[in-house]
Every structure is written in C-alpha cells, then in structure tokens.
Amino acid sequence: MAAQGSSSCPRVGSIGNTPTRRRPRGWRRWLTAAAAVLTLPALAGPALAMPMHPLHRTPEGGFEELMVPSSMGPVKVQVQWARHGGNAALYLLDGLRARDDFNAWTFETNALKQFADDNITLVMPVGGQSSFYTDWRAPSSTNGQKYTYKWETFLTDELPAFLEGYGVSRNNNAVAGLSMGGSAALALAAYHRDQFKHASAFSGYLNISAPGMREAIRIAMLDAGRFNVDSMAWPWSPQWLRMDPFVFAPQLRNLPLFISASWGVLGPYDHPDSPIGIFNTGNAVALEALSMVNTLSFMARMNQLGIGAHYNLPVHGTHSWGYWQDELATARPDILAALGVA
C-alpha cells in the first residue's frame, strides 16, 4: 500500500536506479495501526447492527410516548415503564370511540396509579376508532379512509418487536380492554397464546353473531367515525366469526381470564345533571345491559365447554369509565399473578 502523496511505480525514464522518495517519519506506525483497526472486525466475527432505539429514554417507572412504525403509518403508543425494569407488560385497549391523541385509560381512569409500584409496563396504543383491533379486509368505504386497519398485526407483531428493544418481553404479557376493546382482548389472547398469558374483558360484546348484534355494531360504528362494518368483515364470513368470542371460546381453554359486566343499574359514578347528561346516561344503561346479555351467553358457552374464568357481574354499573377503572383494580391481582409479578 502506498503512502498518500507517493507512487508505487517508478517515474518515466527511470528504470530501477532512481532514488526512492523519503516518506514522512511515523508512516509505518500509522499503517500498522490502520491495518489493526481494519482487521479487528474480521477477528471478532460478524458486525453487530446498532439498535434502532435506546433501551430506555426515561427512568424505570417513568411515562413516555413512542411513535411506532407500522403498515398503517406511525402509531403513537403511551407507555408507563415497569417500576423496577421488569419485562412483563399489560396492553390496555380503548373503546369504540378511541381518540387519536391519547389512550383514554391515561386520563379517564387511575390505571397509571394502580400499577405505578408494580414491576409491569403498561402499553396503551392510541387510535383505532371503531377498529375492534383486528385486521380489516379493506379501508372503510363510508368515510374516505386512506389505509386499511391492521391492528392485530400491529399489536402482535410490529409493536412487540419494537418494545423488545426496550426490554419488554414478547411472551410475558396480558391484555385488557373495555367494550370493543374487551372483545378484542379475548381475540388477541386466543390467537396469540405465545404472547398473552392473561386476558380481561370489561363490558365486552362477547357474542357478536347473536341475532341483531351485527346491525347494532353497524349503527355504533357509523356513529363513531362513520366506519363501515362491511369493510371490516363480510357478514358471517370466516373473518367475522374469527372475531366472535362465543365462536372461538374453545381456544381460551387454560388461559387465565377476567370477565366483567354490570346490569345497568345506576351506581356511584352516575350523576346526570343536564338533559345531555340524562341522555348519555340512558345510552350507558342500554349499552351495559346489552353487554351483560352478551356476557351471560358467553359464560353459558364457556361453562358448556368446561372452561373456567373469573367472572364479576355486579348489579350496579353502566357503560362508563368509572366502573371500568374499578374492574381493572379488581382484575389487577389476577394479572400480576399470571405474569409472575410479585
């Protein structure tokens, strides 16, 4: 190898007796060092890829918002890291009216406080209005949606792969959700047993193929973002039946479950003091009663199959956040035990 500024060939007109130019002092040491640097990777083996993100940017137990790549585009995920750096995680799924700025568990409930001292990471995806957290067959045809929902792929592939770089396990997780998210929590756990060790459904719709349920869901989805249920799955198609907890119930065998719903009787969180408040409370009563009917049907199916679950069916409670906060607190010991979190 020739040093910079010199040539390894004799100059024209000189055969072999032309005096060699004197190289700067120290050039041999420079070449030796450079060769050593170039040789080190070969001696050490294959080069390691640099991580795409740090293990943590916040202290253990801290709160952070991540932007996670997905086939749907970047998805915001709100995270409260495990108090002592543990690898367990609880995925908290939102309801039908999921917002694009915050996961409602972070501001409608005290979920962060409930798990603040536990060695478990809370994973709260943002967005997914009317999605049922499943992979749709096409973009919604009634609201100009530009992309196809692929929430199951995101929650079971793209997101866990991303979180793995932060020390969160891909196979020591629980999933919980309310209403739409309750049905989805059971589906995700049923089809991804290697990822989820516990599932909780609060006021979920657990028999969506029952008479009238698809049309009720159609109306609800049109009201929540003008989404088309047919873009999610055709009626009674394999894709639709795959979403129905009543249908896939056999796949929940030996999975720890917490299932809750109320009878729709007004309780401590119901204080309507205006016409709109009375209207909303009336809706919450009806929705919770429908959830209870679905839950009782699902429970009968599970009992027929000989599959156990932890059921909590209080009389008082409507389809609203205060009650879901309390149900999460009731489920918390089961969740921590299933994940081996002391």
C-alpha positions, 0 to 999 in steps of 0.5 A, a space after each residue: 500500500 502506498 503512502 498518500 502523496 507517493 507512487 508505487 511505480 517508478 517515474 518515466 525514464 527511470 528504470 530501477 536506479 532512481 532514488 526512492 522518495 523519503 516518506 514522512 517519519 511515523 508512516 509505518 506506525 500509522 499503517 500498522 495501526 490502520 491495518 489493526 483497526 481494519 482487521 479487528 472486525 474480521 477477528 471478532 466475527 460478524 458486525 453487530 447492527 446498532 439498535 434502532 432505539 435506546 433501551 430506555 429514554 426515561 427512568 424505570 417507572 417513568 411515562 413516555 410516548 413512542 411513535 411506532 412504525 407500522 403498515 398503517 403509518 406511525 402509531 403513537 403508543 403511551 407507555 408507563 415503564 415497569 417500576 423496577 425494569 421488569 419485562 412483563 407488560 399489560 396492553 390496555 385497549 380503548 373503546 369504540 370511540 378511541 381518540 387519536 391523541 391519547 389512550 383514554 385509560 391515561 386520563 379517564 381512569 387511575 390505571 397509571 396509579 394502580 400499577 405505578 409500584 408494580 414491576 409491569 409496563 403498561 402499553 396503551 396504543 392510541 387510535 383505532 376508532 371503531 377498529 375492534 383491533 383486528 385486521 380489516 379486509 379493506 379501508 372503510 368505504 363510508 368515510 374516505 379512509 386512506 389505509 386499511 386497519 391492521 391492528 392485530 398485526 400491529 399489536 402482535 407483531 410490529 409493536 412487540 418487536 419494537 418494545 423488545 428493544 426496550 426490554 419488554 418481553 414478547 411472551 410475558 404479557 396480558 391484555 385488557 380492554 373495555 367494550 370493543 376493546 374487551 372483545 378484542 382482548 379475548 381475540 388477541 389472547 386466543 390467537 396469540 397464546 405465545 404472547 398473552 398469558 392473561 386476558 380481561 374483558 370489561 363490558 365486552 360484546 362477547 357474542 357478536 353473531 347473536 341475532 341483531 348484534 351485527 346491525 347494532 355494531 353497524 349503527 355504533 360504528 357509523 356513529 363513531 367515525 362513520 366506519 363501515 362494518 362491511 369493510 371490516 368483515 363480510 357478514 358471517 364470513 370466516 373473518 367475522 366469526 374469527 372475531 366472535 368470542 362465543 365462536 372461538 371460546 374453545 381456544 381460551 381453554 387454560 388461559 387465565 381470564 377476567 370477565 366483567 359486566 354490570 346490569 345497568 343499574 345506576 351506581 356511584 359514578 352516575 350523576 346526570 345533571 343536564 338533559 345531555 347528561 340524562 341522555 348519555 346516561 340512558 345510552 350507558 344503561 342500554 349499552 351495559 345491559 346489552 353487554 351483560 346479555 352478551 356476557 351471560 351467553 358467553 359464560 353459558 358457552 364457556 361453562 358448556 365447554 368446561 372452561 373456567 374464568 373469573 367472572 364479576 357481574 355486579 348489579 350496579 354499573 353502566 357503560 362508563 369509565 368509572 366502573 371500568 377503572 374499578 374492574 381493572 383494580 379488581 382484575 389487577 391481582 389476577 394479572 400480576 399473578 399470571 405474569 409472575 409479578 410479585 
